[in-house]
Amino acid sequence: MTSLAEQQLFGIRKCIIPLPFTGGNHQRHNAQRCVSHRNDTLVEQDTKLARNLEEYLIRHVGYKKELYTPDAQMVTAPLQTIWSTLLPHH
């Protein structure tokens, strides 16, 4: 999910192909969340993978990344939480 979040930070749309047999199927659950909340695409890794990927690529021919300025608060808020937890207070 970290890689997906980093790509989201820079406004990159994703085509996500989760591994089908991960513990608890977490990759698929993360991918589904990105699809429903971030307008990304989920392509299942099954017998139709090649055809599904081809369809995705055809739909996105000529795609250009939108200009995007990351939200500084979205980046710094989690870091501030981590730092305040890990660093000793003076």
N, CA, C and O atoms as a Tinker XYZ file with bonds, in Angstrom:
   360  protein
     1  N      0.820000   -1.193000    0.000000    73     2
     2  CA     0.000000    0.000000    0.000000    64     1     3
     3  C      0.862000    1.255000    0.000000    63     2     4     5
     4  O      0.436000    2.299000   -0.493000    81     3
     5  N      2.072000    1.160000    0.549000    73     3     6
     6  CA     2.947000    2.329000    0.569000    64     5     7
     7  C      3.261000    2.808000   -0.844000    63     6     8     9
     8  O      3.208000    4.006000   -1.122000    81     7
     9  N      3.585000    1.884000   -1.730000    73     7    10
    10  CA     3.880000    2.263000   -3.122000    64     9    11
    11  C      2.670000    2.898000   -3.781000    63    10    12    13
    12  O      2.801000    3.874000   -4.520000    81    11
    13  N      1.499000    2.350000   -3.517000    73    11    14
    14  CA     0.279000    2.923000   -4.091000    64    13    15
    15  C      0.039000    4.331000   -3.557000    63    14    16    17
    16  O     -0.360000    5.225000   -4.303000    81    15
    17  N      0.282000    4.524000   -2.275000    73    15    18
    18  CA     0.093000    5.846000   -1.670000    64    17    19
    19  C      1.090000    6.856000   -2.241000    63    18    20    21
    20  O      0.735000    8.008000   -2.488000    81    19
    21  N      2.328000    6.428000   -2.449000    73    19    22
    22  CA     3.334000    7.334000   -3.018000    64    21    23
    23  C      2.930000    7.766000   -4.420000    63    22    24    25
    24  O      3.072000    8.937000   -4.774000    81    23
    25  N      2.434000    6.840000   -5.211000    73    23    26
    26  CA     2.006000    7.189000   -6.566000    64    25    27
    27  C      0.802000    8.122000   -6.531000    63    26    28    29
    28  O      0.691000    9.037000   -7.348000    81    27
    29  N     -0.090000    7.887000   -5.590000    73    27    30
    30  CA    -1.255000    8.763000   -5.432000    64    29    31
    31  C     -0.828000   10.179000   -5.081000    63    30    32    33
    32  O     -1.405000   11.151000   -5.569000    81    31
    33  N      0.179000   10.289000   -4.238000    73    31    34
    34  CA     0.670000   11.595000   -3.813000    64    33    35
    35  C      1.045000   12.462000   -5.011000    63    34    36    37
    36  O      0.873000   13.680000   -4.977000    81    35
    37  N      1.554000   11.837000   -6.063000    73    35    38
    38  CA     1.970000   12.589000   -7.243000    64    37    39
    39  C      0.953000   12.530000   -8.372000    63    38    40    41
    40  O      1.268000   12.843000   -9.520000    81    39
    41  N     -0.266000   12.129000   -8.040000    73    39    42
    42  CA    -1.348000   12.169000   -9.022000    64    41    43
    43  C     -1.223000   11.137000  -10.127000    63    42    44    45
    44  O     -1.716000   11.357000  -11.234000    81    43
    45  N     -0.579000   10.028000   -9.852000    73    43    46
    46  CA    -0.387000    8.992000  -10.872000    64    45    47
    47  C     -1.547000    8.007000  -10.787000    63    46    48    49
    48  O     -1.792000    7.411000   -9.738000    81    47
    49  N     -2.253000    7.842000  -11.890000    73    47    50
    50  CA    -3.299000    6.829000  -11.953000    64    49    51
    51  C     -2.635000    5.475000  -12.060000    63    50    52    53
    52  O     -1.592000    5.324000  -12.695000    81    51
    53  N     -3.252000    4.496000  -11.432000    73    51    54
    54  CA    -2.603000    3.194000  -11.367000    64    53    55
    55  C     -3.438000    2.091000  -12.000000    63    54    56    57
    56  O     -4.668000    2.093000  -11.932000    81    55
    57  N     -2.733000    1.152000  -12.616000    73    55    58
    58  CA    -3.296000   -0.118000  -13.045000    64    57    59
    59  C     -2.698000   -1.129000  -12.070000    63    58    60    61
    60  O     -1.504000   -1.423000  -12.129000    81    59
    61  N     -3.521000   -1.652000  -11.183000    73    59    62
    62  CA    -3.030000   -2.490000  -10.097000    64    61    63
    63  C     -3.344000   -3.955000  -10.393000    63    62    64    65
    64  O     -4.492000   -4.317000  -10.650000    81    63
    65  N     -2.303000   -4.794000  -10.351000    73    63    66
    66  CA    -2.451000   -6.233000  -10.568000    64    65    67
    67  C     -1.980000   -6.927000   -9.297000    63    66    68    69
    68  O     -0.791000   -7.209000   -9.153000    81    67
    69  N     -2.891000   -7.203000   -8.382000    73    67    70
    70  CA    -2.486000   -7.808000   -7.112000    64    69    71
    71  C     -2.110000   -9.276000   -7.278000    63    70    72    73
    72  O     -2.644000   -9.971000   -8.142000    81    71
    73  N     -1.180000   -9.738000   -6.436000    73    71    74
    74  CA    -0.870000  -11.161000   -6.405000    64    73    75
    75  C     -2.096000  -11.888000   -5.861000    63    74    76    77
    76  O     -2.666000  -11.467000   -4.855000    81    75
    77  N     -2.506000  -12.966000   -6.509000    73    75    78
    78  CA    -3.767000  -13.598000   -6.125000    64    77    79
    79  C     -3.738000  -14.399000   -4.819000    63    78    80    81
    80  O     -4.794000  -14.657000   -4.242000    81    79
    81  N     -2.572000  -14.792000   -4.348000    73    79    82
    82  CA    -2.550000  -15.682000   -3.184000    64    81    83
    83  C     -1.714000  -15.130000   -2.041000    63    82    84    85
    84  O     -0.885000  -15.843000   -1.476000    81    83
    85  N     -1.926000  -13.869000   -1.700000    73    83    86
    86  CA    -1.219000  -13.295000   -0.557000    64    85    87
    87  C     -2.009000  -13.585000    0.706000    63    86    88    89
    88  O     -3.222000  -13.792000    0.657000    81    87
    89  N     -1.323000  -13.598000    1.826000    73    87    90
    90  CA    -1.996000  -13.859000    3.097000    64    89    91
    91  C     -3.129000  -12.887000    3.343000    63    90    92    93
    92  O     -2.914000  -11.675000    3.373000    81    91
    93  N     -4.313000  -13.395000    3.516000    73    91    94
    94  CA    -5.464000  -12.537000    3.773000    64    93    95
    95  C     -5.930000  -11.762000    2.555000    63    94    96    97
    96  O     -6.826000  -10.923000    2.653000    81    95
    97  N     -5.321000  -12.040000    1.402000    73    95    98
    98  CA    -5.697000  -11.363000    0.155000    64    97    99
    99  C     -5.609000   -9.837000    0.279000    63    98   100   101
   100  O     -6.407000   -9.114000   -0.317000    81    99
   101  N     -4.634000   -9.354000    1.059000    73    99   102
   102  CA    -4.530000   -7.916000    1.342000    64   101   103
   103  C     -4.241000   -7.077000    0.104000    63   102   104   105
   104  O     -4.711000   -5.942000    0.016000    81   103
   105  N     -3.483000   -7.600000   -0.852000    73   103   106
   106  CA    -3.197000   -6.795000   -2.044000    64   105   107
   107  C     -4.465000   -6.496000   -2.828000    63   106   108   109
   108  O     -4.644000   -5.388000   -3.334000    81   107
   109  N     -5.336000   -7.477000   -2.925000    73   107   110
   110  CA    -6.599000   -7.258000   -3.646000    64   109   111
   111  C     -7.479000   -6.263000   -2.883000    63   110   112   113
   112  O     -8.104000   -5.397000   -3.494000    81   111
   113  N     -7.529000   -6.382000   -1.575000    73   111   114
   114  CA    -8.331000   -5.443000   -0.777000    64   113   115
   115  C     -7.797000   -4.012000   -0.927000    63   114   116   117
   116  O     -8.577000   -3.069000   -1.057000    81   115
   117  N     -6.472000   -3.851000   -0.908000    73   115   118
   118  CA    -5.883000   -2.524000   -1.105000    64   117   119
   119  C     -6.205000   -1.992000   -2.492000    63   118   120   121
   120  O     -6.528000   -0.816000   -2.656000    81   119
   121  N     -6.115000   -2.866000   -3.487000    73   119   122
   122  CA    -6.419000   -2.452000   -4.858000    64   121   123
   123  C     -7.875000   -2.023000   -4.980000    63   122   124   125
   124  O     -8.175000   -1.015000   -5.619000    81   123
   125  N     -8.778000   -2.783000   -4.369000    73   123   126
   126  CA   -10.197000   -2.426000   -4.433000    64   125   127
   127  C    -10.448000   -1.057000   -3.784000    63   126   128   129
   128  O    -11.270000   -0.278000   -4.268000    81   127
   129  N     -9.751000   -0.778000   -2.710000    73   127   130
   130  CA    -9.895000    0.538000   -2.060000    64   129   131
   131  C     -9.431000    1.655000   -3.002000    63   130   132   133
   132  O    -10.076000    2.698000   -3.103000    81   131
   133  N     -8.310000    1.426000   -3.685000    73   131   134
   134  CA    -7.816000    2.436000   -4.632000    64   133   135
   135  C     -8.786000    2.630000   -5.792000    63   134   136   137
   136  O     -8.959000    3.748000   -6.278000    81   135
   137  N     -9.409000    1.560000   -6.229000    73   135   138
   138  CA   -10.384000    1.661000   -7.316000    64   137   139
   139  C    -11.586000    2.485000   -6.866000    63   138   140   141
   140  O    -12.043000    3.364000   -7.596000    81   139
   141  N    -12.099000    2.208000   -5.674000    73   139   142
   142  CA   -13.316000    2.893000   -5.235000    64   141   143
   143  C    -13.066000    4.323000   -4.754000    63   142   144   145
   144  O    -13.961000    5.163000   -4.844000    81   143
   145  N    -11.868000    4.615000   -4.246000    73   143   146
   146  CA   -11.615000    5.948000   -3.684000    64   145   147
   147  C    -10.722000    6.829000   -4.558000    63   146   148   149
   148  O    -10.686000    8.045000   -4.370000    81   147
   149  N    -10.010000    6.238000   -5.500000    73   147   150
   150  CA    -9.015000    7.026000   -6.240000    64   149   151
   151  C     -9.114000    6.876000   -7.754000    63   150   152   153
   152  O     -8.260000    7.375000   -8.488000    81   151
   153  N    -10.154000    6.189000   -8.219000    73   151   154
   154  CA   -10.370000    6.046000   -9.660000    64   153   155
   155  C     -9.242000    5.277000  -10.358000    63   154   156   157
   156  O     -8.926000    5.560000  -11.514000    81   155
   157  N     -8.641000    4.317000   -9.673000    73   155   158
   158  CA    -7.615000    3.473000  -10.280000    64   157   159
   159  C     -8.275000    2.266000  -10.926000    63   158   160   161
   160  O     -9.495000    2.113000  -10.865000    81   159
   161  N     -7.477000    1.414000  -11.540000    73   159   162
   162  CA    -7.988000    0.234000  -12.230000    64   161   163
   163  C     -7.389000   -1.016000  -11.613000    63   162   164   165
   164  O     -6.190000   -1.078000  -11.340000    81   163
   165  N     -8.235000   -2.009000  -11.396000    73   163   166
   166  CA    -7.815000   -3.308000  -10.884000    64   165   167
   167  C     -7.874000   -4.302000  -12.027000    63   166   168   169
   168  O     -8.911000   -4.450000  -12.674000    81   167
   169  N     -6.765000   -4.983000  -12.279000    73   167   170
   170  CA    -6.729000   -6.039000  -13.281000    64   169   171
   171  C     -6.377000   -7.325000  -12.543000    63   170   172   173
   172  O     -5.317000   -7.435000  -11.926000    81   171
   173  N     -7.284000   -8.294000  -12.617000    73   171   174
   174  CA    -7.066000   -9.555000  -11.920000    64   173   175
   175  C     -5.978000  -10.373000  -12.613000    63   174   176   177
   176  O     -5.882000  -10.403000  -13.840000    81   175
   177  N     -5.163000  -11.032000  -11.795000    73   175   178
   178  CA    -4.120000  -11.903000  -12.316000    64   177   179
   179  C     -4.720000  -13.306000  -12.427000    63   178   180   181
   180  O     -4.597000  -14.137000  -11.528000    81   179
   181  N     -5.375000  -13.533000  -13.572000    73   179   182
   182  CA    -6.016000  -14.818000  -13.804000    64   181   183
   183  C     -5.775000  -15.238000  -15.241000    63   182   184   185
   184  O     -4.879000  -14.704000  -15.894000    81   183
   185  N     -6.545000  -16.174000  -15.742000    73   183   186
   186  CA    -6.328000  -16.678000  -17.101000    64   185   187
   187  C     -6.598000  -15.617000  -18.162000    63   186   188   189
   188  O     -6.169000  -15.780000  -19.304000    81   187
   189  N     -7.293000  -14.540000  -17.821000    73   187   190
   190  CA    -7.597000  -13.467000  -18.779000    64   189   191
   191  C     -6.671000  -12.263000  -18.610000    63   190   192   193
   192  O     -6.962000  -11.183000  -19.122000    81   191
   193  N     -5.563000  -12.441000  -17.899000    73   191   194
   194  CA    -4.671000  -11.308000  -17.600000    64   193   195
   195  C     -4.211000  -10.594000  -18.864000    63   194   196   197
   196  O     -4.314000   -9.370000  -18.947000    81   195
   197  N     -3.711000  -11.323000  -19.838000    73   195   198
   198  CA    -3.192000  -10.689000  -21.065000    64   197   199
   199  C     -4.284000   -9.883000  -21.762000    63   198   200   201
   200  O     -4.041000   -8.754000  -22.189000    81   199
   201  N     -5.472000  -10.445000  -21.880000    73   199   202
   202  CA    -6.568000   -9.735000  -22.557000    64   201   203
   203  C     -6.997000   -8.508000  -21.743000    63   202   204   205
   204  O     -7.222000   -7.440000  -22.312000    81   203
   205  N     -7.112000   -8.652000  -20.420000    73   203   206
   206  CA    -7.514000   -7.526000  -19.578000    64   205   207
   207  C     -6.492000   -6.399000  -19.623000    63   206   208   209
   208  O     -6.860000   -5.225000  -19.658000    81   207
   209  N     -5.216000   -6.751000  -19.622000    73   207   210
   210  CA    -4.169000   -5.726000  -19.712000    64   209   211
   211  C     -4.201000   -5.029000  -21.059000    63   210   212   213
   212  O     -4.052000   -3.809000  -21.137000    81   211
   213  N     -4.395000   -5.797000  -22.115000    73   211   214
   214  CA    -4.479000   -5.200000  -23.447000    64   213   215
   215  C     -5.642000   -4.219000  -23.523000    63   214   216   217
   216  O     -5.489000   -3.126000  -24.070000    81   215
   217  N     -6.796000   -4.586000  -22.987000    73   215   218
   218  CA    -7.951000   -3.692000  -22.981000    64   217   219
   219  C     -7.651000   -2.418000  -22.201000    63   218   220   221
   220  O     -8.011000   -1.321000  -22.628000    81   219
   221  N     -6.993000   -2.570000  -21.061000    73   219   222
   222  CA    -6.623000   -1.403000  -20.249000    64   221   223
   223  C     -5.702000   -0.479000  -21.039000    63   222   224   225
   224  O     -5.921000    0.731000  -21.082000    81   223
   225  N     -4.679000   -1.045000  -21.660000    73   223   226
   226  CA    -3.716000   -0.227000  -22.404000    64   225   227
   227  C     -4.362000    0.468000  -23.592000    63   226   228   229
   228  O     -4.036000    1.620000  -23.880000    81   227
   229  N     -5.263000   -0.202000  -24.281000    73   227   230
   230  CA    -5.965000    0.411000  -25.411000    64   229   231
   231  C     -6.806000    1.591000  -24.930000    63   230   232   233
   232  O     -6.843000    2.634000  -25.583000    81   231
   233  N     -7.488000    1.428000  -23.779000    73   231   234
   234  CA    -8.305000    2.522000  -23.236000    64   233   235
   235  C     -7.455000    3.724000  -22.829000    63   234   236   237
   236  O     -7.960000    4.845000  -22.777000    81   235
   237  N     -6.181000    3.505000  -22.545000    73   235   238
   238  CA    -5.332000    4.584000  -22.038000    64   237   239
   239  C     -4.255000    5.041000  -23.031000    63   238   240   241
   240  O     -3.284000    5.687000  -22.637000    81   239
   241  N     -4.422000    4.717000  -24.286000    73   239   242
   242  CA    -3.490000    5.189000  -25.301000    64   241   243
   243  C     -3.496000    6.714000  -25.283000    63   242   244   245
   244  O     -4.559000    7.333000  -25.312000    81   243
   245  N     -2.330000    7.309000  -25.236000    73   243   246
   246  CA    -2.226000    8.766000  -25.231000    64   245   247
   247  C     -2.444000    9.404000  -23.876000    63   246   248   249
   248  O     -2.466000   10.631000  -23.769000    81   247
   249  N     -2.607000    8.595000  -22.834000    73   247   250
   250  CA    -2.816000    9.135000  -21.492000    64   249   251
   251  C     -1.625000    9.984000  -21.070000    63   250   252   253
   252  O     -0.473000    9.590000  -21.250000    81   251
   253  N     -1.908000   11.122000  -20.521000    73   251   254
   254  CA    -0.861000   11.982000  -19.976000    64   253   255
   255  C     -1.203000   12.275000  -18.530000    63   254   256   257
   256  O     -2.356000   12.535000  -18.185000    81   255
   257  N     -0.200000   12.229000  -17.706000    73   255   258
   258  CA    -0.382000   12.513000  -16.285000    64   257   259
   259  C     -0.870000   13.948000  -16.134000    63   258   260   261
   260  O     -0.354000   14.863000  -16.775000    81   259
   261  N     -1.858000   14.129000  -15.289000    73   259   262
   262  CA    -2.358000   15.474000  -15.019000    64   261   263
   263  C     -1.355000   16.213000  -14.138000    63   262   264   265
   264  O     -0.701000   15.616000  -13.283000    81   263
   265  N     -1.245000   17.522000  -14.361000    73   263   266
   266  CA    -0.388000   18.311000  -13.485000    64   265   267
   267  C     -0.982000   18.262000  -12.090000    63   266   268   269
   268  O     -2.192000   18.409000  -11.914000    81   267
   269  N     -0.145000   18.059000  -11.125000    73   267   270
   270  CA    -0.644000   17.835000   -9.768000    64   269   271
   271  C      0.360000   18.381000   -8.771000    63   270   272   273
   272  O      1.564000   18.153000   -8.893000    81   271
   273  N     -0.140000   19.089000   -7.803000    73   271   274
   274  CA     0.701000   19.581000   -6.717000    64   273   275
   275  C      0.302000   18.837000   -5.461000    63   274   276   277
   276  O     -0.840000   18.943000   -5.016000    81   275
   277  N      1.227000   18.085000   -4.881000    73   275   278
   278  CA     0.868000   17.327000   -3.682000    64   277   279
   279  C      0.410000   18.232000   -2.547000    63   278   280   281
   280  O      0.903000   19.348000   -2.384000    81   279
   281  N     -0.516000   17.742000   -1.788000    73   279   282
   282  CA    -1.020000   18.450000   -0.614000    64   281   283
   283  C      0.002000   18.274000    0.500000    63   282   284   285
   284  O      0.174000   17.169000    1.013000    81   283
   285  N      0.667000   19.332000    0.872000    73   283   286
   286  CA     1.737000   19.255000    1.873000    64   285   287
   287  C      1.218000   18.710000    3.195000    63   286   288   289
   288  O      1.922000   17.957000    3.868000    81   287
   289  N      0.012000   19.072000    3.575000    73   287   290
   290  CA    -0.554000   18.587000    4.846000    64   289   291
   291  C     -0.749000   17.077000    4.796000    63   290   292   293
   292  O     -0.539000   16.388000    5.794000    81   291
   293  N     -1.151000   16.562000    3.634000    73   291   294
   294  CA    -1.355000   15.131000    3.495000    64   293   295
   295  C     -0.037000   14.376000    3.698000    63   294   296   297
   296  O     -0.029000   13.247000    4.189000    81   295
   297  N      1.067000   15.005000    3.316000    73   295   298
   298  CA     2.380000   14.383000    3.454000    64   297   299
   299  C      2.918000   14.557000    4.862000    63   298   300   301
   300  O      3.430000   13.605000    5.452000    81   299
   301  N      2.811000   15.745000    5.402000    73   299   302
   302  CA     3.471000   16.031000    6.672000    64   301   303
   303  C      2.718000   15.539000    7.898000    63   302   304   305
   304  O      3.347000   15.218000    8.906000    81   303
   305  N      1.393000   15.470000    7.846000    73   303   306
   306  CA     0.621000   15.059000    9.028000    64   305   307
   307  C      1.015000   13.672000    9.530000    63   306   308   309
   308  O      1.253000   13.516000   10.728000    81   307
   309  N      1.095000   12.643000    8.654000    73   307   310
   310  CA     1.511000   11.331000    9.157000    64   309   311
   311  C      2.944000   11.346000    9.690000    63   310   312   313
   312  O      3.250000   10.668000   10.671000    81   311
   313  N      3.811000   12.108000    9.051000    73   311   314
   314  CA     5.201000   12.176000    9.512000    64   313   315
   315  C      5.287000   12.825000   10.885000    63   314   316   317
   316  O      6.056000   12.381000   11.737000    81   315
   317  N      4.499000   13.874000   11.103000    73   315   318
   318  CA     4.500000   14.535000   12.406000    64   317   319
   319  C      4.031000   13.577000   13.495000    63   318   320   321
   320  O      4.563000   13.590000   14.605000    81   319
   321  N      3.052000   12.760000   13.188000    73   319   322
   322  CA     2.566000   11.769000   14.152000    64   321   323
   323  C      3.662000   10.769000   14.483000    63   322   324   325
   324  O      3.883000   10.444000   15.650000    81   323
   325  N      4.344000   10.286000   13.461000    73   323   326
   326  CA     5.433000    9.320000   13.674000    64   325   327
   327  C      6.553000    9.961000   14.486000    63   326   328   329
   328  O      7.039000    9.373000   15.452000    81   327
   329  N      6.961000   11.165000   14.095000    73   327   330
   330  CA     8.063000   11.835000   14.798000    64   329   331
   331  C      7.718000   12.086000   16.260000    63   330   332   333
   332  O      8.550000   11.886000   17.145000    81   331
   333  N      6.486000   12.525000   16.509000    73   331   334
   334  CA     6.127000   12.822000   17.899000    64   333   335
   335  C      6.087000   11.542000   18.736000    63   334   336   337
   336  O      6.291000   11.592000   19.949000    81   335
   337  N      5.830000   10.417000   18.111000    73   335   338
   338  CA     5.802000    9.133000   18.827000    64   337   339
   339  C      7.223000    8.634000   19.095000    63   338   340   341
   340  O      7.513000    8.123000   20.177000    81   339
   341  N      8.096000    8.782000   18.116000    73   339   342
   342  CA     9.429000    8.198000   18.199000    64   341   343
   343  C     10.474000    9.074000   18.887000    63   342   344   345
   344  O     11.368000    8.572000   19.567000    81   343
   345  N     10.350000   10.388000   18.701000    73   343   346
   346  CA    11.379000   11.274000   19.237000    64   345   347
   347  C     11.050000   11.675000   20.676000    63   346   348   349
   348  O      9.891000   11.923000   21.006000    81   347
   349  N     12.056000   11.734000   21.512000    73   347   350
   350  CA    11.807000   12.150000   22.912000    64   349   351
   351  C     11.377000   13.612000   22.962000    63   350   352   353
   352  O     11.856000   14.444000   22.192000    81   351
   353  N     10.487000   13.897000   23.862000    73   351   354
   354  CA    10.025000   15.275000   24.046000    64   353   355
   355  C     10.954000   16.015000   24.990000    63   354   356   357
   356  O     11.411000   15.453000   25.985000    81   355
   357  N     11.232000   17.268000   24.684000    73   355   358
   358  CA    12.130000   18.071000   25.542000    64   357   359
   359  C     11.345000   19.014000   26.388000    63   358   360
   360  O     11.924000   19.768000   27.171000    81   359
